[in-house]
């Protein structure tokens, strides 16, 4: 287990990192939204102004120990003329499967 202060230190570092390196992308309207939650980051950008490769390359060059690894399977946001449609990827599960009480399975 790590230090009790490690999460606080990490949060302070990341807020400083974002203020110094990401905020100007928002100010220049290169990206529309940047939100971080734990170890996930949501970036919404206009594909007519900037592309994912440019954002990824820029962020990966800022700090040697922070790398952005984009994934596409978790969340899809589609803009229509009147609204945003959000689709969340859910892994297939077998929640309807039950185990017989008399089976050799620990309680």
C-alpha positions in Angstrom: 0.0 0.0 0.0 1.3 3.4 -0.8 1.5 6.6 1.1 -1.7 8.3 2.3 -0.6 11.5 0.6 0.0 9.8 -2.9 -3.5 10.5 -4.2 -3.3 14.1 -3.1 0.1 14.6 -4.6 -1.0 13.0 -7.9 -4.1 15.2 -8.0 -2.0 18.4 -7.4 0.5 17.3 -10.1 -2.2 16.6 -12.6 -4.1 19.8 -12.0 -0.8 21.8 -12.5 0.0 19.7 -15.6 -3.5 20.4 -17.1 -3.4 24.1 -16.3 0.1 24.5 -17.9 -0.4 22.3 -20.9 -4.1 21.5 -21.7 -5.9 24.8 -20.7 -4.6 26.7 -23.8 -6.0 24.0 -26.1 -9.4 24.8 -24.6 -8.8 28.5 -24.8 -7.9 28.3 -28.4 -11.0 26.2 -29.1 -8.8 23.3 -30.4 -10.7 21.0 -28.0 -14.2 21.5 -26.8 -14.1 19.5 -23.6 -11.4 18.0 -21.4 -12.6 16.0 -18.3 -10.6 13.7 -16.1 -12.0 11.1 -13.7 -9.6 8.9 -11.9 -7.5 7.3 -14.7 -9.9 8.1 -17.5 -10.0 11.2 -19.6 -12.7 12.4 -22.0 -11.7 14.7 -24.7 -14.2 16.2 -27.2 -12.8 17.9 -30.2 -13.9 19.2 -33.6 -12.5 17.0 -36.3 -12.5 19.9 -38.8 -10.0 21.8 -36.5 -7.8 19.1 -35.1 -7.4 15.3 -35.3 -6.8 12.7 -32.6 -3.3 12.0 -33.8 -2.3 15.6 -33.3 -3.8 15.7 -29.8 -2.2 12.4 -28.8 1.3 13.4 -30.1 1.1 16.7 -28.3 0.1 15.2 -24.9 2.6 12.4 -25.2 5.5 14.9 -25.8 4.7 17.0 -22.7 5.9 14.6 -20.0 7.9 11.4 -20.3 5.8 9.5 -17.7 2.3 10.6 -18.9 1.1 8.8 -22.1 -2.4 9.1 -23.6 -3.6 5.8 -25.0 -6.9 6.5 -26.8 -9.6 3.8 -26.7 -12.8 3.9 -28.5 -14.9 1.0 -27.1 -16.1 2.6 -23.9 -18.2 5.6 -25.0 -19.6 6.9 -28.2 -21.0 10.4 -28.5 -22.8 11.3 -31.7 -24.0 14.9 -32.5 -27.2 15.3 -34.4 -28.8 18.6 -35.4 -30.7 19.0 -32.1 -28.8 16.9 -29.5 -26.0 14.7 -28.4 -26.6 11.0 -28.3 -24.5 8.9 -25.8 -24.0 5.2 -26.2 -22.1 3.4 -23.4 -20.3 0.1 -24.3 -21.3 -2.7 -22.0 -19.5 -6.0 -21.9 -21.7 -9.1 -22.5 -22.5 -10.8 -19.2 -24.2 -13.9 -18.0 -26.1 -12.6 -15.1 -29.1 -14.9 -15.8 -26.9 -18.0 -15.0 -27.4 -19.5 -11.6 -25.6 -22.2 -9.7 -27.5 -25.0 -8.2 -27.4 -24.9 -4.4 -26.4 -28.6 -4.2 -23.4 -28.1 -6.6 -19.9 -28.3 -5.4 -19.5 -24.5 -5.1 -18.4 -22.6 -1.9 -21.2 -20.7 -0.3 
